[in-house]
Amino acid sequence: MIETGTEPESRAERKLRTRRAILDATLELCSDSSLNALSLRQVAKQVGIVPTAFYRHFDSIESLGLALVEESFDSLRDLFRDVRRNARADEDIVDGSIDALVDHVHRRRDHFGFIARERVAGPRSVRGAIHREIELCERELATDLALMTGTDAWTGKDLHVLSALFVSVLVSTAEQILSTTRVEQEEQIIATVRTQLRMLLIGVYQWRSER
């Protein structure tokens, strides 16, 4: 008997591979539209499975969308995790945040594109899930922004406002980067957000919470 050196794929491994193929196919099919315009037959055809096989992995297109929201926010959390690390050093927060933003958007373009489209045009349940995930990112970031110079006496409410501003600027910038393929336009977008964050940082040093 000839040893091939390759272990036969188990049923569980096949199921995981098919699930991964469904997720990837959905990201590809939604690259120019929304989940609202997608049918499970389209996804099944793209993957090369019968429509009934879809239900072995997901209950509906919406449940598939929710799984993609969770996966996509793993990418977004990677971004904000880097931002939080930079927030501990005030002098690096602007450039460090922008470098992290551009790197993550280029490496996970499909996931950031999915979030950008579905938070506006996706099914209600998916839009709600994205909204909750963004709020969670804001709360996590607010905890670390409390370590910045000048925020030690801020109220929790003001810290959350600051965090929401950071998240809003970064999400908006990611969407702008996704919408352009021209290097000079991306450079202008980056220059603009650099100015916005520096203005925001100056405001942090001047703000005093009301008690």
C-alpha positions in Angstrom: 0.0 0.0 0.0 1.4 3.4 -1.0 1.5 6.1 1.7 0.3 9.4 0.3 1.1 11.4 3.4 -2.3 13.0 3.3 -4.9 12.3 6.0 -8.4 11.7 4.7 -10.7 14.7 5.3 -13.2 14.1 8.1 -16.9 15.0 8.0 -16.4 17.8 10.4 -13.5 19.2 8.3 -15.6 19.0 5.2 -18.4 20.9 6.9 -16.1 23.6 8.1 -14.6 23.9 4.6 -18.1 24.2 3.0 -19.1 26.8 5.6 -16.0 28.8 4.9 -16.8 28.6 1.1 -20.3 29.9 1.8 -19.0 32.9 3.8 -16.3 33.7 1.1 -18.9 33.4 -1.7 -21.2 35.7 0.1 -18.5 38.3 0.6 -17.7 38.1 -3.1 -21.4 38.2 -4.3 -22.1 41.2 -2.0 -19.1 43.2 -3.2 -21.3 45.4 -5.3 -24.7 45.0 -3.6 -26.3 44.1 -0.3 -27.6 40.9 1.4 -31.1 42.2 0.7 -30.5 41.5 -3.0 -28.9 38.0 -2.4 -30.7 34.7 -2.6 -29.5 31.4 -1.0 -29.7 29.9 -4.5 -27.1 32.3 -5.8 -24.8 31.5 -2.9 -25.3 27.7 -3.4 -24.6 28.0 -7.1 -21.4 30.0 -6.4 -20.2 27.4 -3.9 -21.3 24.4 -6.0 -23.7 22.9 -3.6 -27.5 22.2 -3.8 -29.7 24.8 -2.1 -30.8 22.3 0.6 -27.2 21.9 1.6 -27.1 25.6 2.6 -29.4 24.9 5.5 -26.9 22.5 7.1 -24.8 25.6 7.8 -27.2 28.6 8.1 -30.9 29.0 8.8 -31.3 31.9 6.3 -29.5 34.6 4.4 -29.9 36.8 7.5 -28.3 34.3 9.8 -25.5 34.0 7.3 -25.2 37.8 7.4 -25.0 37.8 11.2 -22.2 35.3 11.0 -20.3 37.6 8.6 -20.9 40.6 10.9 -19.3 38.7 13.8 -16.4 37.7 11.5 -16.0 41.1 10.0 -15.8 42.8 13.4 -12.9 40.5 14.3 -11.1 42.6 11.6 -12.4 45.8 13.0 -11.5 44.9 16.6 -7.9 44.2 15.3 -7.9 47.8 14.1 -9.2 49.3 17.3 -6.9 47.1 19.4 -4.0 48.7 17.6 -5.5 52.1 18.1 -5.9 51.4 21.8 -2.2 50.5 22.1 -1.3 53.7 20.4 -3.6 55.7 22.7 -1.3 55.0 25.6 1.3 57.2 24.0 -0.2 60.6 23.2 2.5 61.6 20.7 1.9 58.6 18.6 -1.9 58.4 18.6 -2.5 60.2 15.3 0.1 58.6 13.1 -0.2 55.2 14.8 -4.0 55.2 14.4 -3.8 56.1 10.7 -1.1 53.5 10.0 -3.3 50.8 11.6 -6.3 52.0 9.8 -4.8 51.9 6.3 -3.1 48.5 7.0 -6.2 46.8 8.2 -8.4 48.2 5.4 -6.1 47.0 2.7 -5.5 43.6 4.3 -9.2 42.9 5.0 -10.9 44.9 2.3 -13.7 42.4 1.9 -14.7 42.6 5.5 -14.6 46.3 5.8 -16.5 46.7 2.6 -19.2 44.3 4.0 -19.6 46.4 7.1 -19.7 49.6 5.2 -22.5 48.4 2.8 -24.6 46.4 5.3 -24.7 49.0 8.0 -26.6 51.2 5.6 -28.4 48.9 3.2 -28.5 45.5 4.9 -31.4 43.6 6.5 -32.7 45.1 9.8 -31.2 42.4 12.0 -27.8 42.8 10.3 -27.9 46.6 10.7 -28.8 46.2 14.3 -25.9 43.7 14.9 -23.4 46.1 13.3 -24.7 49.0 15.4 -24.3 47.0 18.6 -20.8 45.9 17.6 -19.7 49.5 16.9 -21.1 50.5 20.3 -19.1 47.7 21.9 -15.9 49.0 20.1 -16.7 52.5 21.5 -17.0 51.2 25.1 -13.8 49.2 24.8 -11.9 52.2 23.4 -13.3 54.6 26.1 -11.7 52.4 28.8 -8.2 52.9 27.3 -8.7 56.5 26.3 -9.0 57.2 30.1 -5.2 56.6 30.2 -4.5 59.6 27.9 -3.0 62.7 29.3 -5.7 65.1 30.4 -8.6 62.6 30.6 -7.9 61.4 34.2 -10.6 63.7 35.6 -13.1 63.2 32.8 -16.6 61.7 33.4 -17.5 58.4 31.9 -20.0 60.1 29.6 -17.3 62.4 28.2 -14.9 59.5 27.7 -17.6 57.7 25.7 -18.2 60.9 23.6 -14.5 61.0 22.8 -14.4 57.3 22.0 -17.4 57.7 19.7 -15.7 60.5 17.8 -12.6 58.5 17.3 -14.6 55.5 16.1 -16.8 57.6 13.8 -13.8 59.3 12.2 -12.0 55.9 11.6 -15.0 54.1 10.3 -15.8 57.0 7.9 -12.2 57.1 6.7 -12.2 53.4 6.1 -15.3 53.8 3.9 -13.7 56.6 2.0 -10.6 54.5 1.4 -12.7 51.6 0.1 -14.5 53.9 -2.3 -11.3 55.0 -4.2 -8.7 53.1 -6.3 -6.5 56.2 -7.0 -3.4 56.6 -4.9 -3.5 60.4 -4.9 -7.1 60.3 -3.6 -6.2 57.9 -0.8 -3.3 60.2 0.1 -5.7 63.1 0.4 -8.1 61.2 2.5 -5.3 60.2 4.8 -4.0 63.8 5.0 -7.5 65.0 6.0 -8.0 62.4 8.7 -4.6 63.2 10.1 -5.7 66.8 10.5 -9.0 65.8 12.0 -7.4 63.5 14.6 -4.8 66.2 15.5 -7.5 68.7 16.0 -9.4 66.2 18.2 -6.3 65.6 20.3 -5.8 69.3 20.9 -9.3 69.5 22.1 -8.7 66.6 24.5 -6.0 68.6 26.3 -8.3 71.6 26.7 -11.5 69.9 27.7 -12.7 69.8 31.3 -15.7 67.7 32.3 -18.5 69.4 34.2 -19.3 67.8 37.5 
